[in-house]
Amino acid sequence: MKPVASARSAARAQERGVALVVVMLFLVAITGIGIWTARQSMLAESMARNQMDQEIARQAAESALRDAERDIDSASLGELLQKASCQRNTSVSMTYGLNPMDFNEGCVRGLCYKTDESYAISNWQTANDENRDAAEPWWPKSKGGRWVADDDPEGTLKPGRDPINNNHCDDFIGGVPFGTYTGAPPIRGVAKQPEYLIEIFKRKNVRRNSVETSVTSTSESANQWATMYRITARGFGYSTRTQVVLQAVFFP
C-alpha cells in the first residue's frame, strides 16, 4: 500500500506543477495585453493632443490673416485702434491704407518688397541666411526668411501687446505680432502670438472674377496698375514647435 500512496502523491505534485505553469502563462498573456492596451490609449491621447495643438495653431494663423487685412485697410476701429501698440500713419484719423513706399527688402515693420526678377530666381535648395537673394520673405529663417532680425532670433525686439510696449514700432524687422497695428486683444492659450508678413505686388488687368469691370474696389480701370498684397501668417499652438503657415492674396 505504501508504494501506491507514494505514486499518487507524486502524480498530484506533478499536476500542481502543470497548473502553476498554465497560470503563469495566463498571467504573462494578460499582462502583455494590458501593457499593449495602455500604450494604445497613450498613443491615441497623444494623437488627439497633437491634433488639438495643430488646430489651435491653424486658428491662430487665420486670426493673423484677418488682422493683416485690417492692417492693410487701416480701417477706423475706434477705441480698438487707439489701443494698438503702434500706428502705421502719423494720426489715427489717417485711414488711407498702407503706403507703397514703406515696403522694403528688409521687411521692416512686416512690409516686404522684392522685384519680380528676384522672385524668378527664388531657389529653396540654395537659399539660406547668407543667400537671401534666392529666398522669399515668408520662408523659414534657416532658408533666408525675414520673420525675425538677424540679431534678434527670439523676436524680443518687437512691439509688445501684453503689456503694451511701443519701444520698437519704427525699426523692428520681420513678422508683425497679432494686434500690433489694430489693437486686437492677444490670443489666449498659445505659446506665442501669431504674426504675419505682407508682400506688395503690382499687376495689370487683375480682376477678382470674370464679370467685374474694374480691377479693384477703388474702380481703377483695366489699363492701370493694380496693387495687390500677399499675406503670410503663421500661428503657434501650445508649443512654439507647433506652427501652421497660411497665405492669402488680398485686394484692397
URKA-V226778 format. One record per residue. N is the residue number from 0. NEAR is the number of other C-alpha atoms within 8 Angstrom. Layout:
n near
N NEAR
N NEAR
//
This chain:
n near
0 4
1 5
2 6
3 7
4 8
5 8
6 8
7 8
8 8
9 8
10 8
11 8
12 8
13 8
14 8
15 8
16 8
17 8
18 8
19 8
20 8
21 8
22 8
23 8
24 8
25 8
26 8
27 8
28 8
29 8
30 8
31 8
32 8
33 8
34 8
35 8
36 8
37 8
38 8
39 8
40 8
41 8
42 8
43 8
44 8
45 8
46 8
47 8
48 8
49 8
50 8
51 8
52 12
53 12
54 9
55 12
56 17
57 14
58 9
59 15
60 17
61 11
62 9
63 15
64 15
65 8
66 12
67 11
68 9
69 10
70 12
71 9
72 11
73 10
74 8
75 8
76 8
77 6
78 6
79 10
80 13
81 9
82 8
83 13
84 15
85 9
86 10
87 6
88 7
89 6
90 6
91 10
92 5
93 7
94 10
95 6
96 9
97 10
98 6
99 6
100 5
101 7
102 13
103 11
104 8
105 9
106 15
107 13
108 12
109 12
110 13
111 15
112 11
113 8
114 6
115 6
116 6
117 10
118 10
119 6
120 8
121 11
122 8
123 8
124 4
125 7
126 15
127 13
128 10
129 6
130 10
131 12
132 8
133 15
134 15
135 10
136 11
137 9
138 10
139 9
140 11
141 7
142 12
143 17
144 15
145 15
146 12
147 12
148 11
149 5
150 4
151 9
152 8
153 5
154 8
155 6
156 7
157 11
158 15
159 11
160 12
161 6
162 5
163 8
164 10
165 9
166 6
167 10
168 12
169 5
170 7
171 12
172 14
173 14
174 12
175 10
176 13
177 12
178 13
179 14
180 11
181 13
182 12
183 11
184 6
185 9
186 7
187 4
188 6
189 12
190 9
191 9
192 12
193 14
194 13
195 16
196 17
197 12
198 11
199 13
200 8
201 8
202 9
203 9
204 10
205 9
206 9
207 7
208 5
209 5
210 4
211 8
212 6
213 10
214 15
215 12
216 8
217 6
218 7
219 10
220 8
221 11
222 6
223 8
224 9
225 12
226 10
227 12
228 11
229 12
230 14
231 13
232 15
233 15
234 18
235 20
236 18
237 11
238 10
239 9
240 6
241 11
242 12
243 11
244 10
245 11
246 9
247 8
248 8
249 9
250 8
251 9
//
